[in-house]
Amino acid sequence: MKYKIAYIDEDDGWLNQFYHTFKSDFDILKIKVDESTTLENIVSIVFEKGMDGIITDYLLDESGEVEFNGNQIVDAIRDYKPHFPALMLTAHEPQAISQTEDVNIIYGKDILDGENEKRLAILKVKIKSNIDRYYELITNTQDRIEKLIKKRNEDTLEANEEEELTKLFILMDELEPEGKEMPANLIKKEAITKLNTFVTQTREILDELKRKNKE
């Protein structure tokens, strides 16, 4: 099964070129931005359509019709899911680098011209690997949480493991902010209240950290 990737650009030519370049490797959703597009629109589309990652053009406001650039799209996506796979393609690399926190996500748009097949092949592998690692992180975090919850239910959780579990719940909240319940068979009836209190406290800590980061 192919991963689903959204490509975001204001130019029909680049949208079509990206589609034809990557359609054999990924399921592509083309998102064209114009004067009616908002960051909220894009974030909603990306997650409602179940995208596995996004790639966006950097300089979107060149025509004056759009009030944001690709780096702001990445920020909006990662405000909701901090670890979500995202890359930028641009013909304005120095400007993009100066405006983007994570410079490792920036690639030259000339990679789409088809003149360097090896470079393009490497990019395709990187895109897939980034998404693979994202889903592996979710799976590994979930598995570790389940193991620690079992120990917690048996009252055999060490202090360092309690701390690890707190951090894992915070990470899971970032990975899947919609929230997923733990499998019922992992939680003993007598431990449900205790665990719910623990999760509530953890989320309160997370909310406080997010609030302080925005100050």
DRENGU-729789 format. One record per atom (N, C-alpha, C): x, y, z; atom name; residue number from 1. Coordinates in Angstrom, 1 decimal. Example, Ala and Ser with C-alpha at 12.3 -4.5 7.8 and 13.67 -1.06 7.14 Angstrom:
REM DRENGU-729789
13.2,-5.7,7.8,N,1 .
12.3,-4.5,7.8,CA,1 .
13.2,-3.3,7.8,C,1 .
12.8,-2.2,7.1,N,2 .
13.7,-1.1,7.1,CA,2 .
12.9,0.0,7.9,C,2 .
//
This chain:
REM DRENGU-729789
0.8,-1.2,0.0,N,1 .
0.0,0.0,0.0,CA,1 .
0.9,1.3,0.0,C,1 .
0.5,2.2,-0.8,N,2 .
1.3,3.4,-0.9,CA,2 .
0.9,4.4,0.2,C,2 .
1.9,5.1,0.7,N,3 .
1.6,6.2,1.6,CA,3 .
0.9,7.3,0.9,C,3 .
0.1,8.1,1.7,N,4 .
-0.7,9.2,1.1,CA,4 .
0.1,10.5,1.5,C,4 .
0.4,11.3,0.5,N,5 .
1.1,12.5,0.7,CA,5 .
0.4,13.7,0.1,C,5 .
0.3,14.8,0.9,N,6 .
-0.3,16.0,0.4,CA,6 .
0.8,16.9,-0.2,C,6 .
0.6,17.4,-1.4,N,7 .
1.6,18.4,-1.9,CA,7 .
0.9,19.7,-2.0,C,7 .
1.5,20.8,-1.5,N,8 .
0.8,22.1,-1.3,CA,8 .
1.6,23.1,-2.1,C,8 .
0.9,23.8,-3.0,N,9 .
1.6,24.8,-3.9,CA,9 .
0.5,25.8,-4.4,C,9 .
1.0,27.0,-4.8,N,10 .
0.0,27.9,-5.4,CA,10 .
0.0,27.9,-6.9,C,10 .
0.9,27.1,-7.5,N,11 .
1.1,27.1,-8.9,CA,11 .
0.7,25.7,-9.5,C,11 .
-0.2,25.8,-10.5,N,12 .
-0.7,24.5,-11.1,CA,12 .
0.4,23.7,-11.8,C,12 .
1.3,24.4,-12.4,N,13 .
2.4,23.7,-13.1,CA,13 .
3.2,22.9,-12.1,C,13 .
3.6,23.4,-11.0,N,14 .
4.4,22.7,-10.0,CA,14 .
3.5,21.6,-9.4,C,14 .
2.3,21.8,-9.1,N,15 .
1.4,20.8,-8.6,CA,15 .
1.3,19.6,-9.5,C,15 .
1.2,19.9,-10.8,N,16 .
1.1,18.8,-11.8,CA,16 .
2.5,18.0,-11.9,C,16 .
3.5,18.8,-11.9,N,17 .
4.9,18.2,-12.0,CA,17 .
5.2,17.3,-10.9,C,17 .
4.8,17.8,-9.7,N,18 .
5.1,17.0,-8.5,CA,18 .
4.2,15.7,-8.6,C,18 .
3.0,15.8,-9.0,N,19 .
2.1,14.7,-9.1,CA,19 .
2.7,13.6,-10.0,C,19 .
3.1,14.0,-11.2,N,20 .
3.6,13.1,-12.2,CA,20 .
5.0,12.5,-11.8,C,20 .
5.7,13.3,-11.0,N,21 .
7.0,12.8,-10.5,CA,21 .
6.9,11.7,-9.5,C,21 .
5.9,11.8,-8.6,N,22 .
5.8,10.9,-7.4,CA,22 .
4.6,10.0,-7.4,C,22 .
3.7,10.0,-8.5,N,23 .
2.5,9.3,-8.4,CA,23 .
2.8,7.7,-8.4,C,23 .
3.9,7.3,-8.9,N,24 .
4.2,5.9,-8.9,CA,24 .
4.6,5.4,-7.5,C,24 .
5.0,6.3,-6.7,N,25 .
5.6,5.9,-5.4,CA,25 .
4.6,6.2,-4.2,C,25 .
3.8,7.2,-4.4,N,26 .
2.9,7.6,-3.4,CA,26 .
1.5,8.0,-3.9,C,26 .
0.5,7.9,-3.1,N,27 .
-0.8,8.5,-3.4,CA,27 .
-0.8,10.0,-3.1,C,27 .
-0.9,10.8,-4.1,N,28 .
-0.7,12.2,-4.0,CA,28 .
-2.1,13.0,-3.9,C,28 .
-2.2,13.9,-2.9,N,29 .
-3.3,14.8,-2.9,CA,29 .
-2.8,16.2,-3.2,C,29 .
-3.2,16.8,-4.3,N,30 .
-2.8,18.1,-4.6,CA,30 .
-3.6,19.2,-3.9,C,30 .
-3.0,20.1,-3.2,N,31 .
-3.7,21.2,-2.5,CA,31 .
-3.2,22.5,-3.1,C,31 .
-4.1,23.2,-3.8,N,32 .
-3.7,24.5,-4.4,CA,32 .
-4.1,25.6,-3.4,C,32 .
-3.2,26.4,-3.1,N,33 .
-3.5,27.5,-2.2,CA,33 .
-3.8,28.8,-3.0,C,33 .
-4.8,29.6,-2.5,N,34 .
-5.1,30.8,-3.2,CA,34 .
-5.6,31.8,-2.1,C,34 .
-6.2,32.9,-2.5,N,35 .
-6.6,34.0,-1.6,CA,35 .
-7.6,33.5,-0.5,C,35 .
-8.3,32.4,-0.9,N,36 .
-9.3,31.9,0.1,CA,36 .
-8.8,30.9,1.0,C,36 .
-7.6,30.4,0.9,N,37 .
-7.0,29.4,1.7,CA,37 .
-6.5,29.9,3.0,C,37 .
-6.7,29.2,4.1,N,38 .
-6.2,29.5,5.4,CA,38 .
-5.3,28.3,5.9,C,38 .
-4.5,28.6,6.9,N,39 .
-3.7,27.6,7.5,CA,39 .
-4.6,26.5,8.1,C,39 .
-5.7,27.0,8.7,N,40 .
-6.7,26.1,9.3,CA,40 .
-7.3,25.1,8.3,C,40 .
-7.6,25.7,7.1,N,41 .
-8.1,24.8,6.0,CA,41 .
-7.2,23.7,5.7,C,41 .
-5.9,24.1,5.5,N,42 .
-4.9,23.1,5.1,CA,42 .
-4.7,22.0,6.2,C,42 .
-4.6,22.4,7.5,N,43 .
-4.5,21.4,8.5,CA,43 .
-5.7,20.5,8.6,C,43 .
-6.9,21.0,8.4,N,44 .
-8.1,20.2,8.4,CA,44 .
-8.1,19.2,7.3,C,44 .
-7.7,19.7,6.1,N,45 .
-7.7,18.8,4.9,CA,45 .
-6.7,17.6,5.1,C,45 .
-5.5,18.0,5.6,N,46 .
-4.4,17.0,5.7,CA,46 .
-4.9,15.9,6.7,C,46 .
-5.5,16.2,7.8,N,47 .
-5.8,15.2,8.8,CA,47 .
-7.2,14.5,8.5,C,47 .
-8.1,15.3,8.0,N,48 .
-9.4,14.7,7.6,CA,48 .
-9.2,13.7,6.5,C,48 .
-8.3,13.9,5.6,N,49 .
-8.1,13.0,4.4,CA,49 .
-7.1,11.9,4.8,C,49 .
-6.6,11.9,6.0,N,50 .
-5.7,10.8,6.5,CA,50 .
-4.4,10.7,5.8,C,50 .
-3.8,11.9,5.6,N,51 .
-2.5,11.9,5.0,CA,51 .
-1.4,11.3,5.9,C,51 .
-0.4,10.7,5.3,N,52 .
0.7,10.2,6.1,CA,52 .
1.9,11.2,6.2,C,52 .
1.9,12.2,5.4,N,53 .
2.9,13.2,5.4,CA,53 .
2.5,14.4,4.5,C,53 .
3.2,15.5,4.6,N,54 .
3.0,16.6,3.6,CA,54 .
4.3,17.0,3.0,C,54 .
4.3,17.6,1.9,N,55 .
5.4,18.3,1.2,CA,55 .
4.8,19.6,0.7,C,55 .
5.4,20.7,1.0,N,56 .
4.9,22.0,0.6,CA,56 .
6.0,22.9,-0.1,C,56 .
5.5,23.7,-1.0,N,57 .
6.3,24.7,-1.5,CA,57 .
6.6,25.7,-0.4,C,57 .
7.8,26.4,-0.5,N,58 .
8.0,27.4,0.5,CA,58 .
7.4,28.8,0.2,C,58 .
7.7,29.4,-0.9,N,59 .
7.3,30.7,-1.2,CA,59 .
5.9,30.7,-1.8,C,59 .
4.9,30.8,-1.0,N,60 .
3.5,30.8,-1.5,CA,60 .
3.0,32.2,-1.6,C,60 .
3.6,33.2,-0.9,N,61 .
3.0,34.5,-0.9,CA,61 .
3.6,35.4,-2.0,C,61 .
4.3,34.8,-3.0,N,62 .
5.0,35.6,-4.0,CA,62 .
4.0,36.4,-4.9,C,62 .
2.8,35.9,-5.1,N,63 .
1.8,36.6,-6.0,CA,63 .
1.0,37.6,-5.2,C,63 .
1.2,37.6,-3.8,N,64 .
0.4,38.5,-3.0,CA,64 .
-1.0,38.0,-2.7,C,64 .
-1.4,36.8,-3.2,N,65 .
-2.7,36.3,-2.9,CA,65 .
-2.8,35.5,-1.6,C,65 .
-1.6,35.0,-1.2,N,66 .
-1.6,34.2,0.0,CA,66 .
-0.8,34.9,1.1,C,66 .
-1.3,34.7,2.4,N,67 .
-0.7,35.5,3.5,CA,67 .
0.2,34.7,4.3,C,67 .
0.7,33.5,3.8,N,68 .
1.6,32.7,4.6,CA,68 .
2.5,31.9,3.6,C,68 .
3.5,31.3,4.2,N,69 .
4.5,30.5,3.4,CA,69 .
4.5,29.1,3.9,C,69 .
5.3,28.3,3.2,N,70 .
5.3,26.9,3.6,CA,70 .
5.8,26.6,5.0,C,70 .
6.8,27.4,5.4,N,71 .
7.3,27.2,6.8,CA,71 .
6.2,27.4,7.8,C,71 .
5.2,28.2,7.6,N,72 .
4.1,28.4,8.5,CA,72 .
3.1,27.3,8.4,C,72 .
3.0,26.6,7.2,N,73 .
2.2,25.4,7.1,CA,73 .
2.8,24.3,8.0,C,73 .
4.1,24.1,7.8,N,74 .
4.8,23.1,8.6,CA,74 .
4.6,23.4,10.1,C,74 .
4.7,24.7,10.5,N,75 .
4.5,25.0,12.0,CA,75 .
3.1,24.7,12.4,C,75 .
2.1,25.0,11.6,N,76 .
0.7,24.7,11.9,CA,76 .
0.4,23.3,12.1,C,76 .
1.0,22.5,11.1,N,77 .
0.8,21.0,11.2,CA,77 .
1.5,20.5,12.5,C,77 .
2.7,20.9,12.8,N,78 .
3.4,20.4,13.9,CA,78 .
3.0,21.0,15.2,C,78 .
2.2,22.1,15.2,N,79 .
1.6,22.5,16.4,CA,79 .
0.5,21.5,16.9,C,79 .
-0.1,20.8,15.9,N,80 .
-1.1,19.8,16.2,CA,80 .
-0.4,18.4,16.5,C,80 .
0.5,18.1,15.5,N,81 .
1.2,16.8,15.7,CA,81 .
2.7,17.1,15.5,C,81 .
3.5,17.3,16.5,N,82 .
4.9,17.7,16.5,CA,82 .
5.8,16.8,15.7,C,82 .
5.5,15.5,15.6,N,83 .
6.4,14.6,14.9,CA,83 .
5.9,14.2,13.5,C,83 .
4.9,14.9,13.0,N,84 .
4.3,14.5,11.7,CA,84 .
5.3,14.8,10.6,C,84 .
5.4,13.8,9.6,N,85 .
6.4,14.0,8.5,CA,85 .
6.1,15.1,7.6,C,85 .
7.0,16.0,7.5,N,86 .
6.8,17.2,6.6,CA,86 .
8.1,17.6,6.0,C,86 .
8.1,18.0,4.7,N,87 .
9.2,18.5,4.0,CA,87 .
8.8,19.8,3.2,C,87 .
9.8,20.5,2.8,N,88 .
9.6,21.7,1.9,CA,88 .
10.4,21.6,0.7,C,88 .
9.9,22.0,-0.5,N,89 .
10.6,22.1,-1.7,CA,89 .
10.6,23.6,-2.1,C,89 .
11.7,24.1,-2.5,N,90 .
11.7,25.5,-2.8,CA,90 .
12.8,25.9,-3.8,C,90 .
12.6,26.9,-4.6,N,91 .
13.6,27.5,-5.5,CA,91 .
14.3,28.6,-4.8,C,91 .
13.9,28.9,-3.5,N,92 .
14.5,30.0,-2.7,CA,92 .
15.1,29.4,-1.4,C,92 .
16.1,28.6,-1.6,N,93 .
16.6,27.9,-0.4,CA,93 .
17.2,28.8,0.7,C,93 .
18.0,29.8,0.3,N,94 .
18.5,30.7,1.4,CA,94 .
17.5,31.3,2.2,C,94 .
16.4,31.8,1.5,N,95 .
15.3,32.5,2.3,CA,95 .
14.6,31.5,3.1,C,95 .
14.3,30.3,2.6,N,96 .
13.6,29.3,3.3,CA,96 .
14.4,28.9,4.6,C,96 .
15.7,28.7,4.4,N,97 .
16.6,28.3,5.5,CA,97 .
16.5,29.4,6.6,C,97 .
16.5,30.6,6.3,N,98 .
16.5,31.7,7.3,CA,98 .
15.2,31.8,8.0,C,98 .
14.1,31.2,7.5,N,99 .
12.8,31.4,8.1,CA,99 .
12.3,30.1,8.7,C,99 .
13.1,29.0,8.6,N,100 .
12.6,27.7,9.0,CA,100 .
13.4,27.2,10.2,C,100 .
12.7,26.7,11.2,N,101 .
13.4,26.2,12.4,CA,101 .
14.2,24.9,12.1,C,101 .
13.6,24.0,11.3,N,102 .
14.2,22.7,11.0,CA,102 .
14.7,22.8,9.6,C,102 .
16.0,23.1,9.4,N,103 .
16.5,23.3,8.0,CA,103 .
16.7,22.0,7.3,C,103 .
16.6,20.9,8.0,N,104 .
16.8,19.6,7.4,CA,104 .
15.6,19.1,6.5,C,104 .
14.5,19.9,6.6,N,105 .
13.4,19.5,5.8,CA,105 .
13.3,20.2,4.5,C,105 .
14.3,21.0,4.2,N,106 .
14.3,21.9,3.0,CA,106 .
15.1,21.2,1.9,C,106 .
14.5,21.2,0.7,N,107 .
15.1,20.6,-0.5,CA,107 .
14.9,21.5,-1.7,C,107 .
15.9,21.6,-2.6,N,108 .
15.7,22.4,-3.8,CA,108 .
14.7,21.9,-4.7,C,108 .
13.9,22.8,-5.3,N,109 .
12.8,22.4,-6.1,CA,109 .
13.3,21.9,-7.5,C,109 .
14.5,22.2,-7.8,N,110 .
15.1,21.7,-9.1,CA,110 .
15.2,20.2,-9.1,C,110 .
14.9,19.6,-8.0,N,111 .
15.0,18.1,-7.9,CA,111 .
13.9,17.5,-8.8,C,111 .
12.8,18.3,-9.1,N,112 .
11.7,17.9,-9.9,CA,112 .
11.9,17.9,-11.4,C,112 .
13.1,18.5,-11.8,N,113 .
13.3,18.6,-13.2,CA,113 .
13.7,17.3,-14.0,C,113 .
13.9,16.3,-13.2,N,114 .
14.2,15.0,-13.8,CA,114 .
15.6,14.8,-14.3,C,114 .
16.5,15.7,-14.1,N,115 .
17.8,15.6,-14.7,CA,115 .
18.8,14.8,-13.8,C,115 .
18.4,14.6,-12.5,N,116 .
19.3,13.9,-11.6,CA,116 .
18.4,12.8,-11.0,C,116 .
18.4,11.6,-11.6,N,117 .
17.5,10.5,-11.2,CA,117 .
18.0,10.0,-9.8,C,117 .
19.3,10.0,-9.6,N,118 .
19.8,9.4,-8.3,CA,118 .
19.4,10.3,-7.2,C,118 .
19.5,11.6,-7.4,N,119 .
19.1,12.6,-6.3,CA,119 .
17.6,12.4,-6.0,C,119 .
16.8,12.3,-7.1,N,120 .
15.4,12.1,-6.9,CA,120 .
15.0,10.8,-6.2,C,120 .
15.7,9.8,-6.6,N,121 .
15.5,8.5,-5.9,CA,121 .
15.8,8.5,-4.4,C,121 .
16.9,9.2,-4.1,N,122 .
17.2,9.4,-2.7,CA,122 .
16.1,10.1,-1.9,C,122 .
15.6,11.2,-2.5,N,123 .
14.5,11.9,-1.9,CA,123 .
13.3,11.0,-1.6,C,123 .
12.9,10.2,-2.6,N,124 .
11.8,9.3,-2.5,CA,124 .
12.0,8.4,-1.3,C,124 .
13.2,7.8,-1.2,N,125 .
13.6,6.9,0.0,CA,125 .
13.4,7.7,1.3,C,125 .
13.9,8.9,1.3,N,126 .
13.9,9.7,2.5,CA,126 .
12.4,10.0,3.0,C,126 .
11.6,10.3,2.0,N,127 .
10.2,10.5,2.3,CA,127 .
9.5,9.3,2.9,C,127 .
9.7,8.2,2.3,N,128 .
9.2,6.9,2.8,CA,128 .
9.8,6.6,4.2,C,128 .
11.1,6.7,4.3,N,129 .
11.7,6.4,5.6,CA,129 .
11.2,7.3,6.7,C,129 .
11.0,8.6,6.4,N,130 .
10.5,9.5,7.5,CA,130 .
9.1,9.0,8.0,C,130 .
8.3,8.6,7.0,N,131 .
6.9,8.1,7.4,CA,131 .
7.0,6.8,8.1,C,131 .
7.9,5.9,7.6,N,132 .
8.1,4.6,8.3,CA,132 .
8.5,4.8,9.8,C,132 .
9.5,5.7,10.0,N,133 .
9.9,6.0,11.4,CA,133 .
8.9,6.6,12.3,C,133 .
8.0,7.4,11.6,N,134 .
6.9,8.1,12.4,CA,134 .
6.0,7.0,12.9,C,134 .
5.6,6.1,12.1,N,135 .
4.7,5.0,12.5,CA,135 .
5.4,4.0,13.4,C,135 .
6.6,3.8,13.3,N,136 .
7.4,3.0,14.2,CA,136 .
7.4,3.6,15.6,C,136 .
7.6,4.9,15.6,N,137 .
7.6,5.6,16.9,CA,137 .
6.2,5.5,17.6,C,137 .
5.2,5.6,16.9,N,138 .
3.8,5.4,17.5,CA,138 .
3.7,4.0,18.0,C,138 .
4.0,3.0,17.2,N,139 .
3.9,1.6,17.6,CA,139 .
4.8,1.3,18.8,C,139 .
6.0,1.7,18.8,N,140 .
6.9,1.4,19.9,CA,140 .
6.5,2.1,21.2,C,140 .
6.0,3.3,21.1,N,141 .
5.5,4.1,22.2,CA,141 .
4.3,3.4,22.8,C,141 .
3.4,3.0,22.0,N,142 .
2.2,2.3,22.4,CA,142 .
2.6,1.0,23.1,C,142 .
3.5,0.2,22.5,N,143 .
3.9,-1.1,23.1,CA,143 .
4.5,-0.9,24.5,C,143 .
5.4,0.1,24.6,N,144 .
6.1,0.3,25.9,CA,144 .
5.1,0.8,26.9,C,144 .
4.1,1.6,26.6,N,145 .
3.1,2.1,27.5,CA,145 .
2.3,0.9,28.0,C,145 .
2.0,0.0,27.1,N,146 .
1.2,-1.2,27.5,CA,146 .
2.0,-2.1,28.5,C,146 .
3.3,-2.3,28.3,N,147 .
4.1,-3.1,29.2,CA,147 .
4.2,-2.4,30.5,C,147 .
4.4,-1.1,30.6,N,148 .
4.5,-0.4,31.9,CA,148 .
3.2,-0.4,32.6,C,148 .
2.1,-0.3,31.9,N,149 .
0.8,-0.3,32.5,CA,149 .
0.5,-1.7,33.2,C,149 .
0.9,-2.7,32.5,N,150 .
0.8,-4.1,33.1,CA,150 .
1.6,-4.1,34.4,C,150 .
2.8,-3.6,34.4,N,151 .
3.6,-3.6,35.7,CA,151 .
2.9,-2.7,36.7,C,151 .
2.3,-1.6,36.3,N,152 .
1.7,-0.7,37.2,CA,152 .
0.4,-1.4,37.9,C,152 .
-0.3,-2.1,37.1,N,153 .
-1.4,-2.9,37.6,CA,153 .
-1.0,-3.9,38.6,C,153 .
0.2,-4.4,38.5,N,154 .
0.7,-5.4,39.4,CA,154 .
1.5,-4.8,40.5,C,154 .
1.5,-3.5,40.6,N,155 .
2.2,-2.8,41.7,CA,155 .
3.7,-3.1,41.7,C,155 .
4.2,-3.3,40.6,N,156 .
5.7,-3.6,40.5,CA,156 .
6.5,-2.6,39.7,C,156 .
5.8,-1.4,39.5,N,157 .
6.5,-0.4,38.7,CA,157 .
7.5,0.4,39.6,C,157 .
8.7,0.5,39.1,N,158 .
9.8,1.2,39.8,CA,158 .
9.6,2.7,39.5,C,158 .
10.3,3.5,40.4,N,159 .
10.1,5.0,40.3,CA,159 .
10.6,5.5,38.9,C,159 .
11.7,5.0,38.4,N,160 .
12.2,5.4,37.1,CA,160 .
11.2,5.0,36.0,C,160 .
10.5,3.9,36.2,N,161 .
9.6,3.5,35.2,CA,161 .
8.3,4.3,35.2,C,161 .
8.0,4.8,36.4,N,162 .
6.8,5.7,36.6,CA,162 .
7.1,7.0,35.8,C,162 .
8.3,7.5,36.0,N,163 .
8.7,8.7,35.3,CA,163 .
8.7,8.4,33.8,C,163 .
9.2,7.3,33.3,N,164 .
9.2,6.9,31.9,CA,164 .
7.8,6.9,31.4,C,164 .
6.9,6.3,32.1,N,165 .
5.5,6.2,31.7,CA,165 .
4.8,7.6,31.5,C,165 .
5.2,8.5,32.5,N,166 .
4.7,9.9,32.3,CA,166 .
5.1,10.5,31.0,C,166 .
6.4,10.3,30.7,N,167 .
7.0,10.9,29.5,CA,167 .
6.4,10.3,28.3,C,167 .
6.1,8.9,28.3,N,168 .
5.5,8.2,27.2,CA,168 .
4.1,8.7,27.0,C,168 .
3.3,9.0,28.0,N,169 .
2.0,9.5,27.8,CA,169 .
2.0,10.8,27.2,C,169 .
3.0,11.7,27.6,N,170 .
3.1,13.0,27.0,CA,170 .
3.4,12.8,25.5,C,170 .
4.4,11.9,25.2,N,171 .
4.8,11.7,23.8,CA,171 .
3.6,11.1,23.0,C,171 .
2.8,10.2,23.6,N,172 .
1.7,9.7,22.9,CA,172 .
0.6,10.7,22.6,C,172 .
0.5,11.7,23.5,N,173 .
-0.5,12.8,23.3,CA,173 .
0.0,13.6,22.2,C,173 .
1.3,13.8,22.0,N,174 .
1.8,14.5,20.8,CA,174 .
1.6,13.7,19.5,C,174 .
1.8,12.4,19.6,N,175 .
1.7,11.6,18.4,CA,175 .
0.2,11.4,17.9,C,175 .
-0.6,11.2,18.9,N,176 .
-2.1,11.0,18.6,CA,176 .
-2.9,11.8,19.5,C,176 .
-3.0,13.2,19.2,N,177 .
-3.7,14.1,20.1,CA,177 .
-5.2,13.8,20.2,C,177 .
-5.8,13.0,19.2,N,178 .
-7.2,12.6,19.3,CA,178 .
-7.4,11.7,20.4,C,178 .
-6.4,11.0,20.9,N,179 .
-6.4,10.1,22.0,CA,179 .
-6.9,8.7,21.7,C,179 .
-6.3,7.7,22.3,N,180 .
-6.7,6.3,22.1,CA,180 .
-6.7,5.7,23.5,C,180 .
-7.8,4.9,23.7,N,181 .
-7.9,4.3,25.0,CA,181 .
-6.9,3.1,25.0,C,181 .
-6.4,2.7,26.2,N,182 .
-5.6,1.5,26.4,CA,182 .
-6.6,0.3,26.2,C,182 .
-6.1,-0.8,25.7,N,183 .
-6.9,-2.0,25.6,CA,183 .
-7.4,-2.4,26.9,C,183 .
-8.7,-2.8,27.0,N,184 .
-9.4,-3.0,28.3,CA,184 .
-8.7,-4.1,29.0,C,184 .
-8.2,-5.1,28.3,N,185 .
-7.6,-6.3,29.0,CA,185 .
-6.3,-5.9,29.8,C,185 .
-5.8,-4.7,29.5,N,186 .
-4.5,-4.3,30.2,CA,186 .
-4.8,-3.7,31.5,C,186 .
-6.0,-3.3,31.8,N,187 .
-6.3,-2.5,33.0,CA,187 .
-7.3,-3.3,33.9,C,187 .
-6.8,-3.6,35.0,N,188 .
-7.6,-4.3,36.0,CA,188 .
-8.7,-3.3,36.5,C,188 .
-9.8,-3.8,36.9,N,189 .
-10.9,-3.0,37.4,CA,189 .
-10.5,-2.1,38.6,C,189 .
-9.7,-2.7,39.5,N,190 .
-9.3,-2.0,40.7,CA,190 .
-8.3,-0.9,40.4,C,190 .
-7.7,-0.9,39.1,N,191 .
-6.6,0.0,38.8,CA,191 .
-7.2,1.2,37.9,C,191 .
-8.4,1.1,37.5,N,192 .
-8.9,2.0,36.5,CA,192 .
-8.9,3.4,37.1,C,192 .
-9.4,3.6,38.3,N,193 .
-9.5,4.9,38.9,CA,193 .
-8.1,5.5,39.1,C,193 .
-7.2,4.7,39.5,N,194 .
-5.8,5.1,39.8,CA,194 .
-5.2,5.5,38.4,C,194 .
-5.4,4.7,37.4,N,195 .
-4.8,5.0,36.1,CA,195 .
-5.4,6.3,35.5,C,195 .
-6.7,6.5,35.6,N,196 .
-7.4,7.7,35.1,CA,196 .
-6.9,8.9,35.8,C,196 .
-6.7,8.8,37.1,N,197 .
-6.1,10.0,37.8,CA,197 .
-4.7,10.3,37.3,C,197 .
-3.9,9.2,37.1,N,198 .
-2.6,9.4,36.6,CA,198 .
-2.6,10.0,35.2,C,198 .
-3.5,9.6,34.3,N,199 .
-3.5,10.2,33.0,CA,199 .
-4.0,11.6,33.0,C,199 .
-4.9,11.9,33.9,N,200 .
-5.4,13.3,34.0,CA,200 .
-4.3,14.2,34.5,C,200 .
-3.5,13.7,35.5,N,201 .
-2.4,14.5,36.0,CA,201 .
-1.4,14.8,34.9,C,201 .
-1.1,13.7,34.1,N,202 .
-0.1,13.8,33.0,CA,202 .
-0.6,14.8,32.0,C,202 .
-1.8,14.8,31.7,N,203 .
-2.3,15.8,30.7,CA,203 .
-2.3,17.2,31.2,C,203 .
-2.5,17.4,32.5,N,204 .
-2.4,18.7,33.1,CA,204 .
-1.0,19.2,33.0,C,204 .
0.0,18.3,33.3,N,205 .
1.4,18.7,33.1,CA,205 .
1.7,19.1,31.7,C,205 .
1.2,18.3,30.7,N,206 .
1.4,18.6,29.3,CA,206 .
0.8,20.0,29.0,C,206 .
-0.4,20.3,29.4,N,207 .
-1.1,21.5,29.1,CA,207 .
-0.3,22.7,29.7,C,207 .
0.2,22.5,30.9,N,208 .
1.0,23.6,31.5,CA,208 .
2.3,23.8,30.8,C,208 .
3.0,22.7,30.3,N,209 .
4.2,22.9,29.5,CA,209 .
3.9,23.6,28.2,C,209 .
2.8,23.3,27.5,N,210 .
2.4,23.9,26.3,CA,210 .
2.1,25.4,26.5,C,210 .
1.5,25.7,27.6,N,211 .
1.2,27.1,27.9,CA,211 .
2.4,27.9,28.2,C,211 .
3.4,27.3,28.9,N,212 .
4.6,28.1,29.2,CA,212 .
5.4,28.2,27.9,C,212 .
5.4,27.3,27.0,N,213 .
6.1,27.4,25.7,CA,213 .
5.6,28.5,24.8,C,213 .
4.3,28.8,25.0,N,214 .
3.7,29.9,24.2,CA,214 .
3.9,31.3,24.8,C,214 .
4.3,31.3,26.0,N,215 .
4.5,32.7,26.7,CA,215 .
5.7,33.4,26.2,C,215 .
//
